Amino acid sequence: MIKIWFIFILSFSIGCIPIGTPGPQGDPGPAGPAGPRTQRR
């Protein structure tokens, strides 16, 4: 469970850094493929 959280935070951070802060249109882009891809059970 900790791994999923770590990956989720990492993915969110990576997708938030290039976008800045207020970037809902760019957030779902990089966070989309990274979220479900790492959540593979």
N, C-alpha and C positions, 0 to 999 in steps of 0.2 A: 504493500500500500504506500509505503514511503517513496518507493521508486516512482510510482505514478505521480505523486505530488511533486516530486523533484523535477520530473520531466515536464509536467504541466507548467510549473513556475518557470522553468528554463525556457520552454517554448514561448510562454507569454512574454517573458523578458526580451527574448531575441526579437519577437515580432513587435514589441513596443519600442525598442531602442531605435530602429530605423524609421518608424512612423513618428516617434516623438512622444506625445501623450494623448491628445485628442485625435485618434485616428481609427474610427470604427469601420471605415471602408477598407482600410489596409490591414486592420487586425485580423479579420476573418480569412484573409488571403493566406498569409504565412502560418497562421495559427490553425487553420483548417486541416491541411495535410499533415501537420506535425502532431496535432492532437490525436485523432483516431489512429494514426499510423503507429504511435508509441503505445497507445492503449490496447495493443493487441494482447489478448489473454493467452 
